[in-house]
Amino acid sequence: MNRDMPAIITRIWHGTTAALDADAYLEYLQQSGIADYKNTPGNLGVQVLRRLAGDVCHFWTVTRWDSYESIRQFAGPDYDKARYYPEDARYLLEFEPTVLHCETFEF
């Protein structure tokens, strides 16, 4: 690893909703998870990817962080676990237990 490059960690979460709930879930996501991401020190940004596939809609939240410690402030000590909110049960078709963390390099 190049020690001159700043460490950036990307956290990727995936979830699915019914296609009919896609817009409502995106709005809810902005009020819940995205708001929490943006209010956590060390968060460097958030993107939401959305893809309709028939009657299912896939969502990925892609967040960038300055450290694993900052991610712990958002997700808790077991930061590889996905973090869910009370109303997620209204929209999500399943609850994936974990997220993906990647070292991120920008050139």
C-alpha positions in Angstrom: 0.0 0.0 0.0 1.3 3.4 -0.9 1.8 5.3 2.4 1.5 8.7 0.6 -2.1 8.1 -0.3 -4.8 8.9 2.2 -6.7 5.9 3.5 -10.2 5.7 2.3 -12.5 2.9 3.2 -15.6 2.3 1.1 -18.6 0.6 2.7 -21.2 -1.1 0.4 -24.6 -2.2 1.5 -27.1 -4.0 -0.7 -30.9 -4.4 -0.3 -33.9 -5.1 -2.4 -37.5 -3.8 -2.4 -40.5 -4.5 -4.5 -40.3 -2.3 -7.7 -43.5 -0.5 -6.7 -41.8 0.6 -3.4 -38.6 1.9 -5.0 -39.4 5.6 -4.9 -40.9 5.4 -1.4 -37.9 3.5 -0.1 -35.4 6.0 -1.6 -37.2 8.8 0.2 -37.2 6.8 3.4 -33.5 6.0 2.9 -32.7 9.7 2.6 -34.4 10.3 6.0 -32.9 7.4 7.8 -29.5 5.9 6.7 -28.3 8.7 4.5 -29.0 11.3 7.2 -27.1 9.2 9.7 -24.2 8.6 7.3 -23.9 12.4 6.6 -24.0 13.2 10.3 -21.3 10.8 11.4 -17.8 12.4 11.6 -15.4 10.8 9.2 -18.0 10.2 6.5 -16.6 11.5 3.2 -19.7 11.0 1.1 -22.6 8.8 0.1 -24.0 7.5 -3.1 -27.1 5.4 -3.7 -27.2 3.1 -6.7 -30.6 1.8 -7.8 -31.5 -0.8 -10.5 -34.9 -2.0 -11.4 -35.0 -5.7 -12.4 -38.6 -6.7 -13.2 -40.7 -6.5 -10.1 -37.6 -6.1 -7.8 -35.5 -3.0 -7.2 -31.9 -3.3 -6.0 -30.3 -0.6 -3.9 -26.7 -0.2 -3.0 -25.5 2.5 -0.6 -21.8 3.3 -1.2 -20.2 5.4 1.5 -16.7 6.6 1.8 -14.9 6.9 5.2 -11.7 8.2 6.6 -11.1 5.2 8.9 -12.6 2.0 10.3 -13.0 3.9 13.6 -15.4 6.3 11.9 -17.3 3.4 10.5 -17.6 2.0 14.0 -19.2 5.3 15.1 -21.9 4.7 12.5 -22.3 0.9 12.6 -21.2 -0.1 16.1 -18.3 -2.4 17.2 -19.2 -5.2 14.8 -19.0 -2.9 11.8 -19.2 -5.7 9.2 -22.8 -6.2 10.2 -25.4 -4.3 8.2 -27.3 -1.6 10.1 -31.0 -1.6 9.8 -33.8 0.8 10.8 -37.3 0.1 12.2 -39.2 1.0 9.0 -36.9 -1.1 6.8 -39.2 -4.1 7.5 -41.9 -2.2 5.6 -39.9 -2.1 2.4 -37.0 -4.6 2.3 -37.6 -8.1 0.9 -34.7 -9.5 2.9 -32.1 -8.5 5.4 -28.5 -9.2 4.2 -26.5 -9.7 7.4 -23.2 -8.1 6.3 -21.7 -5.3 4.2 -18.6 -5.1 2.1 -15.6 -2.9 3.1 -12.9 -2.1 0.5 -9.7 -0.1 0.6 -10.3 2.7 -2.0 -7.7 4.3 -4.2 -8.3 7.4 -6.3 -6.0 8.3 -9.2 
